Amino acid sequence: MPTNILIVEDEEPLTLLLRYNLESEGYAVDSVARGDEAETRLRESVPDLLILDWMLPGLSGIELCRRLRARPETERMPVLMLTARGEETERVRGLATGADDYVVKPFSVPELVARVRALLRRAKPEHVSTLLRAGDIELDRETKRVHRAGRELHLGPTEFRLLEFLMQSPGRVYSREQLLDGVWGQDVYIDERTVDVHVGRLRKALNRPRQPDPIRTVRGSGYSFNEMFARAH
C-alpha cells in the first residue's frame, strides 16, 4: 500500500509542484485548497501525513491543526506546516499548536521531501523504503551500505548521502545549490565547488574501468542520476 499524503494549500502552482515531486517518490497524493474542506476530508479518512499551509481560506491552518490534535483519530498524524512567516515567535506558535515540523516559504523542494521522509520514518518506519535500487546499484539506508553488481563499495558519509539524494529522482537535474541544500543542509555555508569534489569522489568509488557512469554532468546546470542507467538493468 502506498503512503498517503494530503496537501492543504491554496496556491495551485505550489500544490502541483509538491504533488509532482512527492508522487515521483512513490507517495499517493491528494490535495484540497480550503481549510474547512480539509477538515471534512480528514473526518472521512486520515492520511499518513498532512502538509498544511498556515494561511487558508475557510479555516486557518493553525486552527485546523489545533482541532486535529483534539481528535483521537488524528492526534498522532504527522503534520508538516508551510508558512511565509519566518519569525521565531511564529515558528514556536506553529509547533505549539501541534505541528511536527515547520517549513518557511520559499523553500527547497528536496529539503521538504527529506523532511517528509524523516517525519514518516519517525511516525511509521514501515512506510519508508530502506532499499534504493537503480541499474546494478543497490543502496541500503538502514545499514548504510552500497553494492554495485554484487560488489560492496566503500563510500564516505557525504558521498553516501549524495548518492542517496540523486538516486531518489533519476533523471532530475539538480543545481549545485540544490545539492548543497539537500545533502549538506541549508544552515551549512560551503562553496558550491565542494559539490564537484564530492561528485568526483563518488564517481571514483562507483565506477570501475569500462563500467558506465550513472552520474550525468549537465553543463551549466548541475548533476543528475542518469535515468537511462536506472532502466538499463
N, CA, C and O of each residue as an XYZ file, in Angstrom:
932
protein
N       0.845     -1.191      0.000
C       0.000      0.000      0.000
C       0.890      1.254      0.000
O       1.793      1.368      0.829
N       0.637      2.211     -0.939
C       1.442      3.427     -0.931
C       1.123      4.285      0.287
O       0.038      4.197      0.862
N       2.082      5.110      0.667
C       1.886      6.063      1.757
C       1.046      7.226      1.244
O       1.340      7.787      0.188
N      -0.006      7.593      1.992
C      -0.926      8.651      1.567
C      -0.578      9.977      2.218
O      -0.398     10.064      3.432
N      -0.485     11.017      1.383
C      -0.193     12.366      1.861
C      -1.300     13.297      1.376
O      -1.676     13.266      0.204
N      -1.820     14.126      2.281
C      -2.800     15.146      1.917
C      -2.129     16.515      1.995
O      -1.551     16.872      3.021
N      -2.210     17.288      0.888
C      -1.687     18.653      0.856
C      -2.866     19.620      0.997
O      -3.839     19.538      0.247
N      -2.769     20.530      1.958
C      -3.790     21.566      2.120
C      -3.098     22.903      1.851
O      -2.400     23.443      2.709
N      -3.306     23.421      0.644
C      -2.569     24.601      0.169
C      -3.414     25.303     -0.888
O      -3.920     24.661     -1.808
N      -3.570     26.630     -0.758
C      -4.428     27.353     -1.704
C      -3.659     27.944     -2.882
O      -4.274     28.529     -3.773
N      -2.334     27.809     -2.913
C      -1.547     28.249     -4.075
C      -1.412     27.063     -5.026
O      -0.630     26.145     -4.780
N      -2.179     27.089     -6.111
C      -2.220     25.925     -7.004
C      -0.862     25.562     -7.607
O      -0.544     24.375     -7.666
N      -0.030     26.534     -8.065
C       1.278     26.155     -8.621
C       2.148     25.399     -7.616
O       2.847     24.452     -7.976
N       2.099     25.830     -6.345
C       2.877     25.149     -5.311
C       2.323     23.739     -5.065
O       3.088     22.789     -4.893
N       1.004     23.610     -5.050
C       0.392     22.292     -4.870
C       0.829     21.343     -5.982
O       1.175     20.192     -5.717
N       0.813     21.820     -7.223
C       1.211     20.982     -8.363
C       2.679     20.579     -8.262
O       3.035     19.436     -8.549
N       3.531     21.525     -7.852
C       4.960     21.244     -7.702
C       5.185     20.168     -6.629
O       5.947     19.223     -6.838
N       4.514     20.322     -5.483
C       4.672     19.347     -4.403
C       4.109     17.985     -4.822
O       4.725     16.951     -4.564
N       2.952     17.987     -5.460
C       2.349     16.729     -5.900
C       3.296     15.981     -6.842
O       3.520     14.781     -6.682
N       3.847     16.696     -7.822
C       4.749     16.066     -8.797
C       5.945     15.413     -8.096
O       6.284     14.261     -8.366
N       6.574     16.165     -7.198
C       7.784     15.655     -6.541
C       7.480     14.532     -5.561
O       8.260     13.586     -5.453
N       6.371     14.615     -4.852
C       6.027     13.559     -3.895
C       5.573     12.290     -4.617
O       5.904     11.182     -4.196
N       4.817     12.452     -5.701
C       4.399     11.267     -6.470
C       5.601     10.591     -7.112
O       5.623      9.367     -7.241
N       6.611     11.377     -7.521
C       7.811     10.766     -8.100
C       8.594      9.974     -7.063
O       9.424      9.136     -7.414
N       8.329     10.242     -5.765
C       8.951      9.470     -4.682
C       8.131      8.228     -4.333
O       8.532      7.438     -3.478
N       6.982      8.056     -4.994
C       6.166      6.867     -4.767
C       5.004      7.068     -3.806
O       4.313      6.107     -3.467
N       4.775      8.314     -3.358
C       3.665      8.574     -2.444
C       2.356      8.773     -3.228
O       2.371      9.236     -4.368
N       1.237      8.418     -2.604
C      -0.087      8.728     -3.156
C      -0.502     10.076     -2.580
O      -0.550     10.244     -1.362
N      -0.801     11.037     -3.451
C      -1.014     12.416     -3.004
C      -2.410     12.897     -3.374
O      -2.875     12.696     -4.496
N      -3.071     13.535     -2.410
C      -4.349     14.192     -2.643
C      -4.206     15.628     -2.157
O      -3.300     15.931     -1.381
N      -5.098     16.522     -2.608
C      -4.966     17.919     -2.188
C      -6.324     18.598     -2.112
O      -7.251     18.254     -2.845
N      -6.424     19.566     -1.215
C      -7.571     20.471     -1.140
C      -7.025     21.873     -0.921
O      -5.899     22.045     -0.454
N      -7.845     22.890     -1.267
C      -7.356     24.265     -1.225
C      -7.921     25.086     -0.070
O      -7.508     26.227      0.134
N      -8.869     24.514      0.695
C      -9.504     25.261      1.785
C      -9.394     24.496      3.100
O      -9.422     23.266      3.127
N      -9.269     25.250      4.183
C      -9.158     24.620      5.492
C     -10.417     23.883      5.910
O     -10.335     22.810      6.508
N     -11.597     24.450      5.601
C     -12.836     23.781      6.001
C     -13.064     22.499      5.190
O     -13.590     21.514      5.709
N     -12.662     22.522      3.905
C     -12.757     21.301      3.090
C     -11.822     20.224      3.626
O     -12.159     19.040      3.642
N     -10.641     20.655      4.063
C      -9.677     19.704      4.619
C     -10.226     19.045      5.879
O     -10.050     17.844      6.083
N     -10.888     19.830      6.721
C     -11.458     19.276      7.953
C     -12.497     18.205      7.625
O     -12.542     17.155      8.267
N     -13.330     18.480      6.620
C     -14.331     17.491      6.198
C     -13.663     16.235      5.661
O     -14.049     15.119      6.009
N     -12.649     16.427      4.803
C     -11.935     15.280      4.212
C     -11.281     14.424      5.296
O     -11.297     13.195      5.224
N     -10.713     15.081      6.289
C      -9.996     14.358      7.338
C     -10.942     13.627      8.290
O     -10.509     12.739      9.025
N     -12.210     13.984      8.289
C     -13.192     13.212      9.063
C     -13.554     11.920      8.328
O     -13.960     10.931      8.939
N     -13.397     11.953      6.999
C     -13.726     10.771      6.187
C     -12.577      9.765      6.163
O     -12.802      8.559      6.262
N     -11.356     10.255      6.033
C     -10.192      9.365      6.011
C      -8.969     10.124      6.510
O      -8.847     11.331      6.303
N      -8.068      9.408      7.168
C      -6.871     10.011      7.759
C      -5.645      9.589      6.945
O      -5.368      8.394      6.837
N      -4.903     10.549      6.369
C      -3.700     10.191      5.601
C      -2.549      9.811      6.527
O      -2.646      9.937      7.748
N      -1.467      9.347      5.928
C      -0.270      9.018      6.716
C       0.484     10.274      7.133
O       1.213     10.268      8.124
N       0.300     11.373      6.354
C       0.985     12.622      6.680
C       0.196     13.772      6.065
O      -0.385     13.630      4.989
N       0.179     14.917      6.757
C      -0.535     16.110      6.299
C       0.466     17.242      6.086
O       1.246     17.571      6.979
N       0.433     17.840      4.875
C       1.193     19.065      4.600
C       0.183     20.206      4.623
O      -0.740     20.237      3.810
N       0.357     21.141      5.551
C      -0.696     22.114      5.876
C      -0.168     23.542      5.803
O       0.782     23.902      6.498
N      -0.804     24.356      4.944
C      -0.435     25.766      4.872
C      -1.015     26.527      6.067
O      -2.106     26.211      6.544
N      -0.282     27.521      6.540
C      -0.713     28.307      7.702
C      -1.945     29.149      7.375
O      -2.934     29.131      8.108
N      -1.872     29.904      6.241
C      -2.942     30.823      5.853
C      -3.824     30.165      4.798
O      -3.372     29.903      3.683
N      -5.089     29.894      5.148
C      -6.005     29.211      4.237
C      -7.369     29.884      4.264
O      -7.766     30.430      5.294
N      -8.093     29.855      3.149
C      -9.486     30.309      3.183
C     -10.355     29.278      3.915
O     -10.043     28.088      3.926
N     -11.433     29.744      4.516
C     -12.370     28.835      5.174
C     -12.039     28.534      6.612
O     -12.895     28.642      7.489
N     -10.781     28.150      6.865
C     -10.318     27.815      8.218
C      -8.798     27.851      8.186
O      -8.181     27.225      7.325
N      -8.190     28.575      9.112
C      -6.732     28.712      9.078
C      -6.049     27.378      9.402
O      -6.615     26.518     10.077
N      -4.815     27.232      8.900
C      -4.048     26.023      9.182
C      -3.799     25.836     10.666
O      -3.831     24.715     11.172
N      -3.549     26.944     11.368
C      -3.306     26.879     12.816
C      -4.534     26.325     13.541
O      -4.408     25.450     14.398
N      -5.720     26.834     13.198
C      -6.941     26.373     13.853
C      -7.249     24.927     13.479
O      -7.677     24.140     14.323
N      -7.028     24.578     12.204
C      -7.268     23.199     11.785
C      -6.337     22.242     12.530
O      -6.759     21.171     12.966
N      -5.081     22.629     12.671
C      -4.117     21.782     13.387
C      -4.549     21.599     14.840
O      -4.449     20.502     15.390
N      -5.025     22.670     15.452
C      -5.481     22.589     16.843
C      -6.652     21.605     16.970
O      -6.691     20.796     17.896
N      -7.596     21.682     16.040
C      -8.754     20.780     16.079
C      -8.344     19.329     15.830
O      -8.875     18.413     16.457
N      -7.395     19.126     14.910
C      -6.955     17.758     14.605
C      -6.292     17.116     15.819
O      -6.480     15.927     16.075
N      -5.520     17.898     16.564
C      -4.832     17.351     17.739
C      -5.815     17.020     18.867
O      -5.492     16.253     19.774
N      -7.011     17.602     18.803
C      -8.019     17.328     19.835
C      -8.833     16.070     19.525
O      -9.588     15.600     20.376
N      -8.686     15.521     18.317
C      -9.443     14.327     17.922
C      -8.557     13.083     18.045
O      -7.426     13.086     17.557
N      -9.049     12.027     18.684
C      -8.230     10.821     18.845
C      -7.744     10.241     17.510
O      -6.645      9.692     17.436
N      -8.572     10.365     16.447
C      -8.209      9.756     15.164
C      -7.010     10.450     14.503
O      -6.276      9.834     13.729
N      -6.822     11.735     14.815
C      -5.766     12.495     14.131
C      -4.726     13.088     15.087
O      -3.863     13.853     14.657
N      -4.797     12.749     16.359
C      -3.897     13.392     17.320
C      -2.432     13.012     17.089
O      -1.530     13.762     17.462
N      -2.195     11.840     16.469
C      -0.810     11.414     16.233
C      -0.393     11.501     14.761
O       0.718     11.101     14.414
N      -1.255     12.011     13.906
C      -0.939     12.128     12.483
C       0.182     13.161     12.279
O       0.068     14.279     12.780
N       1.262     12.817     11.557
C       2.336     13.788     11.327
C       1.840     14.984     10.519
O       1.170     14.816      9.500
N       2.171     16.194     10.978
C       1.762     17.432     10.308
C       3.007     18.276     10.021
O       3.773     18.616     10.923
N       3.183     18.603      8.740
C       4.265     19.496      8.312
C       3.614     20.806      7.883
O       2.818     20.826      6.944
N       3.946     21.892      8.561
C       3.289     23.167      8.292
C       4.132     24.036      7.366
O       5.346     24.148      7.532
N       3.454     24.658      6.371
C       4.095     25.593      5.446
C       3.664     27.003      5.809
O       2.492     27.235      6.104
N       4.590     27.939      5.792
C       4.225     29.312      6.128
C       5.203     30.302      5.534
O       6.367     29.980      5.299
N       4.721     31.504      5.296
C       5.590     32.599      4.855
C       6.146     33.357      6.056
O       6.935     34.288      5.895
N       5.732     32.957      7.264
C       6.150     33.653      8.481
C       7.413     33.011      9.034
O       7.389     31.880      9.519
N       8.521     33.750      8.956
C       9.790     33.172      9.381
C      10.227     33.546     10.781
O      11.244     33.048     11.265
N       9.471     34.423     11.446
C       9.894     34.876     12.775
C       9.846     33.724     13.790
O       8.990     32.844     13.711
N      10.773     33.753     14.728
C      10.874     32.665     15.708
C       9.580     32.512     16.499
O       9.156     31.389     16.774
N       8.944     33.632     16.871
C       7.721     33.540     17.673
C       6.619     32.815     16.905
O       5.834     32.072     17.495
N       6.559     33.031     15.583
C       5.539     32.367     14.771
C       5.841     30.878     14.635
O       4.933     30.048     14.673
N       7.134     30.541     14.476
C       7.517     29.124     14.396
C       7.140     28.402     15.682
O       6.605     27.293     15.656
N       7.429     29.051     16.813
C       7.098     28.453     18.112
C       5.584     28.260     18.221
O       5.117     27.234     18.715
N       4.825     29.253     17.756
C       3.367     29.153     17.818
C       2.870     27.972     16.990
O       2.006     27.214     17.432
N       3.420     27.822     15.791
C       3.002     26.708     14.934
C       3.310     25.362     15.561
O       2.478     24.456     15.531
N       4.497     25.224     16.128
C       4.880     23.959     16.755
C       4.066     23.722     18.029
O       3.705     22.587     18.341
N       3.782     24.791     18.753
C       2.998     24.646     19.984
C       1.567     24.205     19.690
O       0.934     23.546     20.514
N       1.067     24.565     18.528
C      -0.298     24.177     18.148
C      -0.385     22.689     17.834
O      -1.464     22.098     17.870
N       0.762     22.091     17.525
C       0.748     20.656     17.270
C       1.442     20.224     16.000
O       1.495     19.028     15.715
N       1.987     21.166     15.214
C       2.731     20.787     14.012
C       4.006     20.048     14.420
O       4.645     20.396     15.413
N       4.368     19.023     13.639
C       5.586     18.252     13.939
C       6.824     18.894     13.345
O       7.928     18.730     13.865
N       6.638     19.628     12.253
C       7.762     20.321     11.620
C       7.202     21.531     10.892
O       5.988     21.683     10.755
N       8.100     22.389     10.426
C       7.716     23.721     10.001
C       8.667     24.126      8.890
O       9.882     24.082      9.087
N       8.153     24.526      7.710
C       8.993     24.952      6.595
C       8.552     26.345      6.167
O       7.367     26.593      5.942
N       9.524     27.254      6.057
C       9.231     28.642      5.694
C       9.361     28.814      4.182
O      10.355     28.406      3.583
N       8.337     29.428      3.572
C       8.380     29.742      2.142
C       9.286     30.956      1.905
O       9.332     31.851      2.748
N      10.008     31.007      0.779
C      10.166     29.929     -0.203
C      11.138     28.874      0.325
O      12.085     29.203      1.040
N      10.910     27.628     -0.020
C      11.752     26.548      0.495
C      12.267     25.704     -0.680
O      11.760     25.782     -1.799
N      13.275     24.911     -0.387
C      13.799     23.986     -1.390
C      12.936     22.724     -1.354
O      12.728     22.138     -0.292
N      12.438     22.312     -2.520
C      11.582     21.121     -2.585
C      12.320     19.873     -2.098
O      11.741     19.092     -1.343
N      13.587     19.655     -2.503
C      14.296     18.480     -1.967
C      14.358     18.472     -0.439
O      14.274     17.415      0.186
N      14.506     19.671      0.162
C      14.535     19.724      1.629
C      13.180     19.313      2.193
O      13.117     18.567      3.170
N      12.089     19.797      1.583
C      10.756     19.437      2.076
C      10.523     17.935      1.949
O       9.983     17.309      2.861
N      10.931     17.355      0.814
C      10.762     15.906      0.630
C      11.568     15.147      1.684
O      11.109     14.130      2.206
N      12.764     15.638      1.993
C      13.583     14.989      3.026
C      12.907     15.080      4.390
O      12.978     14.140      5.182
N      12.255     16.203      4.666
C      11.550     16.353      5.956
C      10.325     15.448      6.018
O      10.012     14.891      7.070
N       9.633     15.305      4.890
C       8.502     14.371      4.831
C       8.988     12.962      5.160
O       8.374     12.249      5.954
N      10.083     12.579      4.548
C      10.618     11.230      4.777
C      11.009     11.045      6.241
O      10.765      9.992      6.830
N      11.618     12.082      6.823
C      12.042     11.983      8.229
C      10.828     11.866      9.162
O      10.852     11.086     10.114
N       9.778     12.632      8.892
C       8.566     12.542      9.723
C       7.933     11.162      9.614
O       7.504     10.589     10.616
N       7.874     10.629      8.395
C       7.289      9.297      8.210
C       8.142      8.223      8.874
O       7.625      7.251      9.425
N       9.456      8.414      8.811
C      10.350      7.419      9.431
C      10.108      7.353     10.931
O      10.118      6.276     11.527
N       9.888      8.527     11.537
C       9.636      8.555     12.986
C       8.254      7.992     13.316
O       8.095      7.230     14.270
N       7.247      8.382     12.509
C       5.865      8.010     12.833
C       5.505      6.607     12.360
O       4.835      5.855     13.068
N       5.963      6.256     11.138
C       5.612      4.972     10.528
C       6.839      4.425      9.810
O       6.917      4.489      8.583
N       7.787      3.895     10.552
C       9.033      3.450      9.914
C       8.824      2.422      8.825
O       9.653      2.301      7.924
N       7.726      1.675      8.890
C       7.489      0.647      7.871
C       7.119      1.255      6.527
O       7.124      0.554      5.515
N       6.794      2.570      6.494
C       6.371      3.215      5.247
C       7.547      3.795      4.468
O       7.350      4.267      3.348
N       8.738      3.779      5.004
C       9.891      4.336      4.311
C      10.774      3.196      3.817
O      11.313      2.421      4.607
N      10.908      3.109      2.514
C      11.711      2.041      1.931
C      13.161      2.190      2.376
O      13.724      3.283      2.325
N      13.761      1.089      2.811
C      15.158      1.156      3.235
C      16.110      0.870      2.078
O      17.303      1.157      2.178
N      15.594      0.302      0.969
C      16.441     -0.047     -0.166
C      16.120      0.820     -1.369
O      14.959      0.965     -1.752
N      17.165      1.401     -1.967
C      17.032      2.089     -3.252
C      17.796      1.270     -4.285
O      18.950      0.908     -4.060
N      17.156      0.977     -5.418
C      17.821      0.219     -6.490
C      17.710      0.983     -7.790
O      16.643      1.502     -8.120
N      18.809      1.057     -8.535
C      18.811      1.667     -9.865
C      19.909      0.996    -10.671
O      21.077      1.015    -10.283
N      19.522      0.394    -11.813
C      20.514     -0.344    -12.584
C      21.093     -1.462    -11.735
O      20.360     -2.243    -11.128
N      22.427     -1.528    -11.702
C      23.078     -2.583    -10.893
C      23.558     -2.043     -9.545
O      24.389     -2.667     -8.884
N      23.031     -0.875     -9.136
C      23.428     -0.268     -7.858
C      22.309     -0.448     -6.838
O      21.139     -0.214     -7.139
N      22.676     -0.862     -5.636
C      21.725     -1.028     -4.542
C      22.239     -0.278     -3.327
O      23.366     -0.498     -2.881
N      21.408      0.609     -2.793
C      21.774      1.405     -1.617
C      20.834      1.052     -0.472
O      19.614      1.121     -0.619
N      21.402      0.674      0.668
C      20.624      0.303      1.847
C      20.714      1.428      2.869
O      21.770      1.671      3.452
N      19.572      2.122      3.079
C      19.573      3.257      4.000
C      19.784      2.844      5.442
O      20.297      3.625      6.244
N      19.394      1.623      5.780
C      19.465      1.180      7.169
C      20.880      0.796      7.559
O      21.371      1.208      8.610
N      21.545     -0.002      6.708
C      22.903     -0.457      7.027
C      23.974      0.498      6.521
O      25.151      0.352      6.851
N      23.551      1.511      5.692
C      24.491      2.474      5.103
C      25.507      1.780      4.202
O      26.676      2.164      4.160
N      25.054      0.758      3.483
C      25.946      0.040      2.561
C      25.462      0.202      1.132
O      24.265      0.313      0.867
N      26.422      0.213      0.219
C      26.127      0.328     -1.208
C      26.829     -0.801     -1.951
O      28.007     -1.072     -1.718
N      26.085     -1.463     -2.859
C      26.667     -2.507     -3.698
C      26.450     -2.167     -5.163
O      25.415     -1.612     -5.533
N      27.422     -2.498     -5.990
C      27.255     -2.388     -7.435
C      27.661     -3.717     -8.070
O      28.788     -4.183     -7.905
N      26.729     -4.309     -8.791
C      26.934     -5.613     -9.430
C      27.438     -6.628     -8.404
O      28.294     -7.458     -8.711
N      26.899     -6.557     -7.176
C      27.272     -7.501     -6.126
C      28.505     -7.127     -5.347
O      28.802     -7.757     -4.332
N      29.243     -6.108     -5.793
C      30.480     -5.702     -5.119
C      30.184     -4.560     -4.155
O      29.570     -3.564     -4.538
N      30.624     -4.703     -2.892
C      30.395     -3.628     -1.924
C      31.316     -2.456     -2.208
O      32.516     -2.631     -2.422
N      30.739     -1.254     -2.209
C      31.505     -0.031     -2.430
C      31.749      0.660     -1.095
O      30.911      0.602     -0.195
N      32.871      1.297     -0.974
C      33.215      1.972      0.280
C      33.113      3.487      0.063
O      33.998      4.112     -0.521
N      32.012      4.049      0.549
C      31.755      5.477      0.387
C      31.888      6.199      1.721
O      31.565      5.648      2.773
N      32.366      7.432      1.665
C      32.337      8.279      2.848
C      30.906      8.713      3.126
O      30.048      8.571      2.255
N      30.622      9.239      4.322
C      29.246      9.611      4.666
C      28.643     10.659      3.720
O      27.455     10.598      3.403
N      29.458     11.612      3.272
C      28.928     12.635      2.357
C      28.611     12.026      0.999
O      27.574     12.332      0.412
N      29.491     11.169      0.496
C      29.243     10.525     -0.802
C      28.010      9.627     -0.725
O      27.251      9.531     -1.689
N      27.807      8.966      0.423
C      26.606      8.127      0.592
C      25.353      8.993      0.502
O      24.415      8.645     -0.216
N      25.324     10.116      1.220
C      24.142     10.991      1.195
C      23.920     11.575     -0.197
O      22.780     11.729     -0.636
N      24.998     11.896     -0.882
C      24.893     12.446     -2.233
C      24.306     11.421     -3.200
O      23.432     11.753     -4.001
N      24.783     10.176     -3.130
C      24.241      9.124     -3.992
C      22.776      8.864     -3.660
O      21.949      8.738     -4.563
N      22.453      8.782     -2.374
C      21.067      8.556     -1.953
C      20.154      9.652     -2.498
O      19.068      9.372     -3.005
N      20.604     10.896     -2.390
C      19.803     12.040     -2.841
C      19.551     11.959     -4.341
O      18.424     12.163     -4.791
N      20.589     11.662     -5.119
C      20.447     11.606     -6.574
C      19.607     10.409     -7.018
O      18.825     10.515     -7.963
N      19.768      9.254     -6.328
C      19.031      8.041     -6.718
C      17.530      8.156     -6.475
O      16.740      7.438     -7.088
N      17.140      9.060     -5.580
C      15.719      9.198     -5.273
C      14.909      9.707     -6.463
O      13.715      9.426     -6.565
N      15.554     10.460     -7.370
C      14.840     11.043     -8.518
C      15.691     10.910     -9.776
O      16.253     11.902    -10.241
N      15.799      9.690    -10.345
C      16.598      9.509    -11.563
C      16.117     10.435    -12.674
O      14.916     10.572    -12.907
N      17.064     11.066    -13.355
C      16.742     11.954    -14.461
C      16.589     13.402    -14.055
O      16.736     14.292    -14.892
N      16.300     13.659    -12.807
C      16.127     15.046    -12.373
C      17.488     15.719    -12.220
O      18.394     15.171    -11.594
N      17.621     16.908    -12.797
C      18.878     17.650    -12.739
C      18.840     18.596    -11.536
O      17.924     19.405    -11.391
N      19.861     18.474    -10.677
C      19.969     19.342     -9.502
C      21.137     20.304     -9.694
O      22.226     19.907    -10.109
N      20.890     21.571     -9.386
C      21.987     22.535     -9.392
C      22.893     22.266     -8.193
O      22.523     21.542     -7.269
N      24.085     22.862     -8.225
C      24.990     22.707     -7.079
C      24.338     23.262     -5.804
O      24.482     22.692     -4.722
N      23.619     24.383     -5.952
C      22.959     24.973     -4.779
C      21.904     24.026     -4.207
O      21.800     23.882     -2.989
N      21.125     23.382     -5.071
C      20.109     22.435     -4.596
C      20.753     21.238     -3.915
O      20.239     20.738     -2.914
N      21.874     20.778     -4.454
C      22.568     19.654     -3.828
C      23.138     20.057     -2.468
O      23.101     19.267     -1.524
N      23.658     21.266     -2.363
C      24.149     21.740     -1.066
C      23.018     21.763     -0.042
O      23.196     21.329      1.096
N      21.843     22.275     -0.453
C      20.699     22.328      0.460
C      20.242     20.932      0.854
O      19.986     20.666      2.028
N      20.139     20.035     -0.133
C      19.573     18.718      0.111
C      20.505     17.755      0.816
O      20.052     16.904      1.582
N      21.811     17.875      0.570
C      22.781     16.914      1.119
C      23.481     17.468      2.358
O      23.661     16.758      3.347
N      23.872     18.736      2.297
C      24.603     19.329      3.420
C      23.675     20.062      4.389
O      23.989     20.179      5.573
N      22.525     20.560      3.892
C      21.595     21.306      4.739
C      21.708     22.798      4.503
O      22.769     23.301      4.133
N      20.599     23.508      4.721
C      20.546     24.936      4.403
C      21.389     25.793      5.341
O      21.778     26.903      4.978
N      21.674     25.297      6.532
C      22.388     26.120      7.509
C      23.900     25.973      7.418
O      24.637     26.534      8.229
N      24.362     25.208      6.414
C      25.801     24.990      6.257
C      26.290     25.856      5.106
O      25.719     25.817      4.016
N      27.333     26.632      5.334
C      27.843     27.537      4.306
C      29.128     26.965      3.723
O      30.194     27.029      4.337
N      29.001     26.402      2.520
C      30.105     25.734      1.845
C      30.142     26.252      0.407
O      29.102     26.525     -0.191
N      31.339     26.381     -0.132
C      31.484     26.788     -1.527
C      30.850     25.747     -2.445
O      30.987     24.545     -2.216
N      30.152     26.214     -3.489
C      29.455     25.288     -4.391
C      30.406     24.305     -5.064
O      29.996     23.203     -5.427
N      31.674     24.688     -5.236
C      32.637     23.789     -5.896
C      32.927     22.551     -5.053
O      33.448     21.554     -5.553
N      32.583     22.628     -3.764
C      32.721     21.445     -2.913
C      31.892     20.289     -3.472
O      32.278     19.125     -3.361
N      30.746     20.626     -4.076
C      29.896     19.597     -4.684
C      30.676     18.842     -5.755
O      30.604     17.615     -5.830
N      31.433     19.583     -6.596
C      32.198     18.944     -7.668
C      33.218     17.947     -7.106
O      33.423     16.865     -7.656
N      33.847     18.343     -6.001
C      34.859     17.459     -5.377
C      34.207     16.152     -4.933
O      34.747     15.072     -5.174
N      33.046     16.250     -4.284
C      32.401     15.041     -3.765
C      31.780     14.202     -4.891
O      31.741     12.976     -4.793
N      31.301     14.846     -5.945
C      30.827     14.068     -7.104
C      31.996     13.300     -7.715
O      31.843     12.144     -8.111
N      33.159     13.939     -7.791
C      34.352     13.250     -8.300
C      34.713     12.039     -7.444
O      35.043     10.980     -7.977
N      34.654     12.189     -6.126
C      34.947     11.060     -5.226
C      33.912      9.945     -5.381
O      34.246      8.760     -5.371
N      32.633     10.358     -5.527
C      31.569      9.363     -5.695
C      31.777      8.576     -6.987
O      31.640      7.353     -6.995
N      32.104      9.260     -8.067
C      32.349      8.574     -9.347
C      33.521      7.593     -9.230
O      33.465      6.479     -9.752
N      34.560      8.015     -8.551
C      35.733      7.149     -8.398
C      35.369      5.878     -7.649
O      35.861      4.800     -7.980
N      34.495      5.997     -6.626
C      34.075      4.827     -5.850
C      33.111      3.938     -6.640
O      33.134      2.715     -6.500
N      32.264      4.557     -7.474
C      31.237      3.798     -8.183
C      31.762      3.037     -9.388
O      31.331      1.913     -9.649
N      32.683      3.636    -10.121
C      32.986      3.168    -11.468
C      34.320      2.449    -11.572
O      35.367      2.990    -11.217
N      34.260      1.233    -12.060
C      35.459      0.511    -12.463
C      35.668      0.742    -13.959
O      34.758      1.214    -14.641
N      36.869      0.413    -14.485
C      37.090      0.594    -15.925
C      36.003     -0.097    -16.756
O      35.619     -1.232    -16.475
N      35.518      0.604    -17.777
C      34.521      0.129    -18.740
C      33.108      0.022    -18.154
O      32.184     -0.396    -18.851
N      32.932      0.393    -16.892
C      31.578      0.437    -16.340
C      30.937      1.785    -16.681
O      31.604      2.816    -16.592
N      29.658      1.798    -17.069
C      29.004      3.079    -17.367
C      28.882      3.942    -16.110
O      28.660      3.439    -15.008
N      29.035      5.259    -16.308
C      28.948      6.201    -15.190
C      27.482      6.592    -14.984
O      26.873      7.171    -15.883
N      26.901      6.283    -13.806
C      25.489      6.628    -13.580
C      25.252      8.108    -13.297
O      24.113      8.571    -13.357
N      26.317      8.862    -12.988
C      26.167     10.284    -12.674
C      26.371     11.092    -13.950
O      27.407     10.989    -14.607
N      25.378     11.891    -14.286
C      25.444     12.695    -15.515
C      25.727     14.146    -15.151
O      25.053     14.725    -14.300
N      26.739     14.733    -15.809
C      27.027     16.154    -15.654
C      26.252     16.919    -16.715
O      26.378     16.633    -17.906
N      25.459     17.882    -16.294
C      24.687     18.713    -17.222
C      25.351     20.086    -17.233
O      25.213     20.860    -16.285
N      26.073     20.380    -18.314
C      26.885     21.595    -18.371
C      26.036     22.840    -18.125
O      25.000     23.031    -18.761
N      26.477     23.671    -17.210
C      25.766     24.903    -16.902
C      24.588     24.730    -15.963
O      23.972     25.712    -15.547
N      24.265     23.471    -15.620
C      23.099     23.235    -14.756
C      23.454     22.514    -13.471
O      23.130     22.996    -12.386
N      24.118     21.360    -13.570
C      24.430     20.604    -12.362
C      24.612     19.134    -12.657
O      25.289     18.758    -13.614
N      23.994     18.293    -11.816
C      24.180     16.845    -11.909
C      22.846     16.118    -11.790
O      21.889     16.627    -11.206
N      22.810     14.914    -12.359
C      21.636     14.057    -12.170
C      22.077     12.602    -12.162
O      23.166     12.264    -12.625
N      21.206     11.743    -11.626
C      21.407     10.303    -11.740
C      20.765      9.894    -13.064
O      19.566     10.090    -13.260
N      21.555      9.331    -13.967
C      21.110      9.050    -15.335
C      19.942      8.063    -15.342
O      20.095      6.909    -14.940
N      18.770      8.523    -15.801
C      17.585      7.662    -15.801
C      17.735      6.503    -16.782
O      17.105      5.461    -16.601
N      18.568      6.667    -17.830
C      18.800      5.567    -18.781
C      19.591      4.453    -18.104
O      19.359      3.273    -18.367
N      20.531      4.831    -17.226
C      21.264      3.824    -16.453
C      20.319      3.069    -15.545
O      20.409      1.848    -15.417
N      19.388      3.815    -14.898
C      18.454      3.196    -13.953
C      17.594      2.154    -14.638
O      17.188      1.181    -14.003
N      17.300      2.336    -15.948
C      16.429      1.394    -16.669
C      17.206      0.292    -17.367
O      16.613     -0.649    -17.894
N      18.535      0.402    -17.377
C      19.339     -0.459    -18.252
C      19.478     -1.878    -17.737
O      19.827     -2.766    -18.515
N      19.220     -2.138    -16.450
C      19.478     -3.480    -15.884
C      18.189     -4.122    -15.439
O      18.199     -5.247    -14.940
